[in-house]
Amino acid sequence: MCEATGREHDMTDRETAEAIEAAATRWMWRLDREGRSPKFDADLEAWLAGDPRRRGAFLKAEAVWTLLDQTRGHPLPIPLASRRRPPSTVRRALLFGGCALAASTVGAGVFLWRADRYQTGVGEVRRVPLKDGSVASINTASSLEVSLRATQRTVRLAEGEAWFQVASDARRPFVVEAGSIRVRAVGTAFSVRRRSTGVDVLVTEGVVEAWAEGRPRAHIRLEAGDKAFLDENAAIRKASAASSEIDRKLEWRFGKIDLAGETLGDAVADFNRYNARKLVIADPRLADERLYGIFYMDDPAAFAAAVQVSLGVGVEVGSSRIVIGRERAS
């Protein structure tokens, strides 16, 4: 029987599974009562590191906690950081009076895992270490959810773009879901960008497989240096690219836009992804002009000044937009 106390259990090399489950439940109770904090996270990590069985026990306790929240009418998943209310009498009795519920829940195949959500604003780029040892670099205006399960690691990309350096784990494939498109890897590095009609995939290391869900013929294997666009309607366009081209496309990870023959129209669209002050091309004839150079993505004015010099066109800088090609420079 689990004890509802705040004391740390005396962990030894002969610690029983029941004792570990009891301690894991107390950690969840403390989290519910106190909320997340740097001290809590440090204390928890220290406890988890003491025995490889503890992490699994903690996940089981977390699953039960989430399940009990669901029975009380709370939507799932509930971020741990938001659980600051004291546990109810009913939930306390269930958790501390019967830790076997956690094990039985997992054994029945209805384990509930908490998903981590990440979102970036316009112009924001984040590098996020994932709990399995992988790393995600998340581009501007992106939203994704990460769920690390026992048999599969899943990322649901709701919008935007992300690059993943995947920690190798042959038992748990790493799958990115973007609409109906799926991209699967074990240990590799690749990016996925969701567009209105499909998904761009760039592979920087290793091998990935990509396909359209429900369409078995729409399946492709991509190796390092390959890129592809997978349409939501299952059309696939694959091409090989020099490593330098792949690297250029991913310069956003370092706050830059690298142009090597892209059109002004494409460059403007790229800058506008990162900035509230928008670039506007006043003369449509300029849109197909090709440009070369490396620019900081958060400085559209510097880019416009370079265009002004390079193409000999006028530039009008305003507070909300920068107009290119309003009139010919004298």
C-alpha positions as CSV (number, residue, x, y, z in Angstrom):
1,M,0.0,0.0,0.0
2,C,1.3,3.4,-1.0
3,E,1.9,6.0,1.8
4,A,0.6,9.5,1.4
5,T,3.6,11.2,2.9
6,G,6.0,13.9,1.8
7,R,9.1,12.0,2.9
8,E,11.5,10.5,0.4
9,H,11.6,6.8,0.4
10,D,14.9,5.2,1.5
11,M,16.2,4.0,-1.9
12,T,18.7,1.1,-1.8
13,D,20.0,-1.4,-4.3
14,R,17.4,-3.9,-3.0
15,E,14.5,-1.4,-3.5
16,T,11.3,-3.2,-4.4
17,A,9.2,-2.4,-7.4
18,E,6.3,-1.6,-5.0
19,A,8.5,0.9,-3.2
20,I,9.5,2.6,-6.4
21,E,5.9,2.9,-7.5
22,A,5.0,4.4,-4.1
23,A,7.7,7.0,-4.4
24,A,6.7,7.8,-8.0
25,T,3.1,8.4,-6.9
26,R,4.4,10.7,-4.2
27,W,6.3,12.7,-6.8
28,M,3.1,13.1,-8.8
29,W,1.2,14.2,-5.7
30,R,4.0,16.8,-4.9
31,L,3.8,18.0,-8.5
32,D,0.1,18.4,-8.4
33,R,0.4,20.3,-5.1
34,E,3.4,22.5,-5.8
35,G,3.6,22.8,-9.6
36,R,6.8,22.8,-11.7
37,S,9.9,24.7,-10.5
38,P,13.7,24.5,-11.1
39,K,14.1,22.9,-7.7
40,F,11.4,20.3,-8.4
41,D,12.9,19.4,-11.8
42,A,16.4,19.0,-10.3
43,D,15.1,16.9,-7.4
44,L,13.1,14.7,-9.7
45,E,15.9,14.2,-12.2
46,A,18.2,13.2,-9.3
47,W,15.7,10.7,-8.1
48,L,15.1,9.3,-11.6
49,A,18.8,8.9,-12.2
50,G,19.2,6.6,-9.1
51,D,17.5,3.5,-10.7
52,P,16.6,2.8,-14.3
53,R,13.2,1.5,-13.1
54,R,12.1,4.8,-11.7
55,R,11.5,6.6,-14.9
56,G,9.0,3.9,-16.0
57,A,7.3,4.0,-12.6
58,F,7.0,7.8,-12.8
59,L,5.4,7.5,-16.3
60,K,2.9,5.0,-15.0
61,A,2.0,7.3,-12.1
62,E,1.7,10.2,-14.5
63,A,-0.7,8.1,-16.7
64,V,-2.9,7.3,-13.8
65,W,-3.0,10.9,-12.7
66,T,-4.0,12.0,-16.2
67,L,-6.7,9.3,-16.3
68,L,-8.2,10.4,-13.1
69,D,-8.2,14.0,-14.3
70,Q,-10.1,12.8,-17.4
71,T,-12.8,11.2,-15.2
72,R,-13.3,14.5,-13.5
73,G,-14.1,16.2,-16.8
74,H,-10.7,17.8,-17.6
75,P,-9.6,17.8,-21.3
76,L,-6.6,15.8,-22.2
77,P,-3.7,16.1,-22.3
78,I,-3.2,18.5,-19.4
79,P,0.3,20.1,-19.1
80,L,2.0,19.2,-15.9
81,A,2.9,22.8,-15.3
82,S,-0.8,23.7,-15.0
83,R,-1.6,21.2,-12.3
84,R,-1.4,23.5,-9.3
85,R,-4.7,22.6,-7.5
86,P,-4.6,20.2,-4.5
87,P,-5.7,16.7,-5.3
88,S,-9.3,15.7,-4.5
89,T,-10.1,13.3,-1.7
90,V,-11.3,10.8,-4.2
91,R,-8.2,11.0,-6.3
92,R,-5.9,10.9,-3.3
93,A,-7.6,7.7,-2.1
94,L,-7.3,6.1,-5.5
95,L,-3.7,7.0,-6.0
96,F,-2.3,6.4,-2.6
97,G,-4.5,3.5,-1.7
98,G,-3.8,1.4,-4.8
99,C,-0.6,1.9,-6.8
100,A,-1.4,-1.4,-8.6
101,L,-3.8,0.6,-10.7
102,A,-0.8,2.1,-12.6
103,A,0.6,-1.3,-13.5
104,S,-2.8,-2.7,-14.5
105,T,-3.5,0.4,-16.7
106,V,-0.3,-0.2,-18.6
107,G,-0.8,-3.9,-18.9
108,A,-4.2,-3.4,-20.3
109,G,-2.8,-1.5,-23.2
110,V,-4.5,1.8,-22.4
111,F,-1.5,3.7,-21.2
112,L,-1.9,7.5,-21.5
113,W,1.2,9.5,-22.2
114,R,1.7,13.2,-21.8
115,A,2.6,15.0,-25.0
116,D,4.9,18.0,-25.0
117,R,3.7,21.0,-27.1
118,Y,6.0,23.6,-28.6
119,Q,5.0,26.8,-30.4
120,T,7.0,29.6,-31.9
121,G,5.9,33.1,-32.8
122,V,6.7,35.1,-36.0
123,G,10.5,35.5,-36.2
124,E,11.1,33.1,-33.3
125,V,13.4,30.1,-33.8
126,R,13.8,27.6,-30.9
127,R,16.2,24.7,-30.4
128,V,14.6,22.1,-28.1
129,P,16.2,19.0,-26.6
130,L,13.7,16.1,-26.5
131,K,13.6,13.6,-23.7
132,D,14.8,10.7,-25.9
133,G,18.1,12.5,-26.7
134,S,16.9,13.9,-30.0
135,V,16.9,17.6,-30.8
136,A,14.3,19.7,-32.6
137,S,15.0,23.1,-34.2
138,I,11.7,24.8,-34.6
139,N,11.3,27.5,-37.2
140,T,9.1,30.6,-37.2
141,A,5.3,30.5,-36.6
142,S,5.4,26.7,-36.0
143,S,3.4,24.4,-33.8
144,L,4.1,20.8,-32.9
145,E,3.4,18.1,-30.4
146,V,5.9,15.4,-29.3
147,S,4.7,12.1,-27.8
148,L,7.4,9.6,-26.8
149,R,5.9,6.1,-26.4
150,A,7.3,2.7,-25.7
151,T,7.1,1.6,-29.4
152,Q,7.2,4.8,-31.3
153,R,8.2,8.5,-31.0
154,T,5.7,10.7,-32.7
155,V,5.8,14.4,-33.7
156,R,2.6,16.0,-35.0
157,L,3.5,19.1,-36.9
158,A,0.3,21.3,-37.0
159,E,2.0,24.1,-38.9
160,G,5.4,25.5,-39.8
161,E,8.7,23.8,-40.1
162,A,11.2,21.9,-37.9
163,W,14.5,20.1,-38.3
164,F,15.2,17.0,-36.2
165,Q,18.4,15.4,-35.2
166,V,17.1,12.0,-34.2
167,A,18.7,9.9,-31.5
168,S,19.1,6.3,-32.7
169,D,16.7,3.8,-31.2
170,A,15.8,0.9,-33.5
171,R,13.0,-0.2,-31.2
172,R,11.2,3.1,-31.4
173,P,11.0,4.7,-34.9
174,F,10.7,8.5,-35.0
175,V,7.7,9.5,-37.1
176,V,6.6,13.1,-38.0
177,E,3.0,13.5,-38.9
178,A,2.0,16.5,-41.0
179,G,-1.5,16.3,-42.2
180,S,-1.8,13.0,-44.1
181,I,2.0,12.9,-44.7
182,R,4.3,10.7,-42.6
183,V,8.1,10.8,-42.4
184,R,9.8,8.0,-40.5
185,A,13.4,7.6,-39.3
186,V,15.4,5.8,-36.7
187,G,18.6,7.7,-36.3
188,T,19.1,10.5,-38.8
189,A,18.6,14.2,-39.4
190,F,15.9,15.8,-41.6
191,S,13.6,18.7,-41.8
192,V,9.8,18.9,-42.5
193,R,8.0,22.0,-43.6
194,R,4.2,22.0,-43.8
195,R,2.7,23.9,-46.7
196,S,-0.9,24.5,-47.7
197,T,-0.9,21.6,-50.2
198,G,1.7,19.3,-48.8
199,V,5.1,18.8,-47.1
200,D,8.7,19.6,-48.0
201,V,11.3,17.1,-46.7
202,L,15.0,17.7,-46.6
203,V,17.4,15.0,-45.4
204,T,20.8,16.0,-44.0
205,E,21.9,12.7,-42.5
206,G,21.0,9.0,-42.9
207,V,17.8,7.7,-44.5
208,V,14.1,8.5,-44.0
209,E,10.9,7.0,-45.5
210,A,7.9,9.2,-46.4
211,W,4.5,8.5,-47.5
212,A,0.9,9.7,-47.7
213,E,-1.4,7.9,-45.2
214,G,-3.9,5.6,-46.8
215,R,-2.1,5.7,-50.1
216,P,0.4,2.8,-50.2
217,R,1.7,3.7,-53.6
218,A,2.7,7.2,-52.4
219,H,5.8,6.0,-50.6
220,I,9.4,7.2,-51.0
221,R,12.8,6.6,-49.5
222,L,15.1,9.6,-49.1
223,E,18.9,9.6,-48.3
224,A,21.2,12.3,-47.2
225,G,21.2,15.1,-49.8
226,D,17.7,14.2,-51.1
227,K,14.7,16.5,-51.0
228,A,11.1,15.9,-51.8
229,F,7.7,17.5,-51.9
230,L,4.8,15.2,-51.0
231,D,1.4,16.5,-52.0
232,E,-1.6,15.8,-49.8
233,N,-3.1,14.1,-52.8
234,A,-0.2,11.7,-52.9
235,A,1.9,13.2,-55.7
236,I,5.6,13.1,-55.0
237,R,8.4,15.2,-56.4
238,K,11.9,14.0,-55.5
239,A,15.3,15.5,-56.3
240,S,18.9,15.2,-55.3
241,A,20.7,18.3,-54.1
242,A,24.3,19.2,-53.2
243,S,24.9,19.2,-49.5
244,S,25.6,22.9,-49.8
245,E,22.1,23.5,-51.1
246,I,20.5,21.6,-48.2
247,D,22.6,23.6,-45.8
248,R,21.5,26.8,-47.4
249,K,17.8,25.9,-47.0
250,L,18.4,25.3,-43.3
251,E,20.3,28.5,-42.6
252,W,17.2,29.6,-40.7
253,R,18.5,27.5,-37.8
254,F,21.3,30.2,-37.4
255,G,19.1,33.2,-38.1
256,K,20.0,33.7,-41.7
257,I,18.6,33.5,-45.2
258,D,21.1,32.3,-47.9
259,L,20.2,33.3,-51.4
260,A,22.0,31.6,-54.4
261,G,19.9,32.4,-57.4
262,E,16.4,32.5,-55.8
263,T,14.0,35.0,-57.2
264,L,13.1,38.3,-55.5
265,G,9.6,37.0,-55.2
266,D,10.7,33.9,-53.3
267,A,13.2,35.9,-51.2
268,V,10.5,38.4,-50.2
269,A,8.1,35.5,-49.2
270,D,10.9,34.0,-47.1
271,F,11.6,37.3,-45.3
272,N,7.9,37.8,-44.6
273,R,7.8,34.6,-42.7
274,Y,10.0,36.0,-40.0
275,N,8.9,39.7,-39.8
276,A,5.9,41.7,-38.8
277,R,7.1,44.5,-41.1
278,K,6.4,43.0,-44.6
279,L,8.3,43.4,-47.8
280,V,6.1,44.4,-50.8
281,I,7.1,44.3,-54.5
282,A,5.4,47.2,-56.2
283,D,6.6,46.3,-59.7
284,P,5.6,42.7,-60.6
285,R,8.3,42.6,-63.3
286,L,10.9,42.6,-60.5
287,A,9.7,39.4,-58.9
288,D,11.7,37.1,-61.2
289,E,15.0,38.9,-60.7
290,R,17.5,36.4,-59.2
291,L,19.6,37.3,-56.2
292,Y,22.7,36.2,-54.3
293,G,23.8,36.9,-50.8
294,I,23.5,36.0,-47.1
295,F,21.2,38.1,-44.9
296,Y,20.0,38.2,-41.3
297,M,16.4,37.1,-41.5
298,D,15.2,39.7,-38.9
299,D,16.6,42.6,-40.9
300,P,14.4,43.1,-44.0
301,A,15.5,46.7,-44.3
302,A,19.1,45.7,-44.9
303,F,17.9,43.2,-47.6
304,A,15.8,45.9,-49.2
305,A,18.8,48.3,-49.3
306,A,20.8,45.6,-51.0
307,V,18.1,45.1,-53.6
308,Q,18.0,48.8,-54.2
309,V,21.7,48.9,-55.0
310,S,21.7,45.6,-56.9
311,L,18.7,46.3,-59.1
312,G,18.7,50.0,-59.2
313,V,15.2,50.4,-57.9
314,G,13.5,52.7,-55.4
315,V,12.7,51.5,-51.9
316,E,10.2,53.1,-49.6
317,V,10.6,52.2,-45.9
318,G,7.5,52.5,-43.7
319,S,6.7,51.4,-40.2
320,S,4.6,48.4,-41.2
321,R,6.0,47.6,-44.7
322,I,8.9,48.1,-47.0
323,V,8.0,48.7,-50.6
324,I,10.5,47.6,-53.3
325,G,10.3,49.1,-56.8
326,R,7.9,52.0,-56.1
327,E,10.0,54.1,-58.5
328,R,13.3,53.9,-60.3
329,A,16.2,55.2,-58.3
330,S,17.6,58.4,-59.9
